[in-house]
Amino acid sequence: MTEKLILMCTHGPEDPERATIPFVMATAAQASDVEVVLGFQANGVMLITKGIAEHVFASGFPPLKELLDIYLESGGKFLVCGPCVKSRQINPEKEFIEGAMLVNAATFVKECAEATNVLVY
């Protein structure tokens, strides 16, 4: 069985450290040949909105935009909570970055049930 790690991001740019750590974990897992999926719920959906990652910096960590680019280049995907996006009036077609996919709760449940581990930040 291949290892699969789900990282759920629930914090956005208002908390740079909690927003950055899931990306650090994701890129480290990818480097260790672990399948990784980043999920975004609550204010975490703001992180995959165009222009936001470029302004998120947590002391002691690489810039979020750098980690995001590494994650994407390594085949990563972003699953984004549909109701969370709707409540923030984000237009996914115009405002999402590359690799972001709008999903529902059933998709998150399926991904988490199939994962070796799930971490929530």
C-alpha positions in Angstrom: 0.0 0.0 0.0 1.3 3.5 -0.9 1.4 6.0 1.9 -1.0 8.8 1.5 -1.1 12.0 3.6 -4.0 14.4 3.7 -3.3 17.9 5.1 -6.3 20.0 5.8 -5.6 23.8 5.9 -8.2 25.7 7.9 -6.1 28.9 8.5 -5.5 31.6 6.0 -3.1 34.6 5.7 -4.2 36.0 9.0 -2.1 33.2 10.7 1.0 32.9 8.6 2.6 30.1 10.6 -0.5 27.8 10.6 -1.0 28.6 6.9 2.6 27.7 6.0 3.2 24.5 8.1 0.9 22.3 6.0 2.9 23.3 2.9 6.2 22.5 4.7 4.8 19.1 5.6 3.4 18.5 2.1 6.7 19.2 0.3 8.6 17.1 2.9 6.2 14.2 2.3 6.5 14.5 -1.5 10.3 14.4 -1.1 9.8 11.2 0.8 7.7 9.6 -1.9 4.5 10.0 0.0 1.3 10.8 -1.9 0.0 14.1 -0.6 -3.3 16.0 -1.0 -3.8 19.5 0.4 -7.4 20.3 1.4 -8.6 23.8 2.2 -11.6 24.6 4.4 -12.7 27.6 6.4 -10.4 30.6 6.0 -7.8 28.3 4.5 -9.5 28.7 1.1 -8.0 32.2 0.9 -4.5 30.6 0.4 -5.4 29.3 -3.0 -6.8 32.7 -4.2 -4.6 34.4 -6.7 -2.1 36.9 -5.2 -2.5 35.8 -1.6 0.5 33.4 -1.2 2.9 36.0 -2.3 2.2 38.0 0.9 2.3 35.2 3.5 5.6 34.9 5.4 6.1 33.0 8.7 9.3 33.6 10.6 11.7 30.7 10.3 10.0 29.1 7.2 10.4 29.5 3.5 7.9 31.9 1.9 4.5 30.3 1.2 4.6 31.1 -2.5 7.9 29.2 -2.8 6.4 26.1 -1.0 3.3 26.3 -3.1 5.2 26.3 -6.3 7.4 23.3 -5.2 4.2 21.4 -4.2 2.6 22.0 -7.6 5.8 21.2 -9.5 5.9 17.8 -7.7 2.4 17.0 -8.9 0.4 18.2 -5.9 -3.3 19.1 -6.1 -5.5 21.4 -4.0 -9.0 20.3 -2.9 -11.1 23.3 -1.9 -14.3 23.3 0.1 -17.2 24.5 -2.1 -19.4 26.0 0.7 -16.4 27.8 2.2 -15.6 29.4 -1.1 -19.2 30.4 -1.6 -19.5 32.0 1.8 -16.5 34.1 1.0 -17.9 35.1 -2.4 -14.8 33.8 -4.2 -15.2 33.2 -7.9 -13.2 29.9 -8.5 -13.0 30.4 -12.3 -11.4 33.8 -12.0 -9.7 33.8 -8.5 -8.2 30.3 -8.0 -4.6 29.5 -8.6 -3.5 26.6 -10.8 -4.2 23.2 -9.4 -7.2 24.1 -7.3 -10.3 22.0 -7.5 -13.7 22.8 -5.9 -15.0 19.8 -4.0 -17.8 18.8 -1.6 -17.8 17.1 1.8 -18.2 13.7 0.2 -14.9 14.1 -1.6 -13.1 15.1 1.6 -14.5 12.1 3.4 -13.4 9.8 0.7 -9.9 11.2 0.5 -9.5 11.1 4.3 -10.9 7.5 4.5 -8.3 6.4 1.9 -5.4 8.1 3.6 -2.7 6.6 5.7 -2.8 9.8 7.9 -4.7 13.0 8.1 -3.3 16.2 9.7 -5.4 19.3 10.3 -3.8 22.8 10.6 
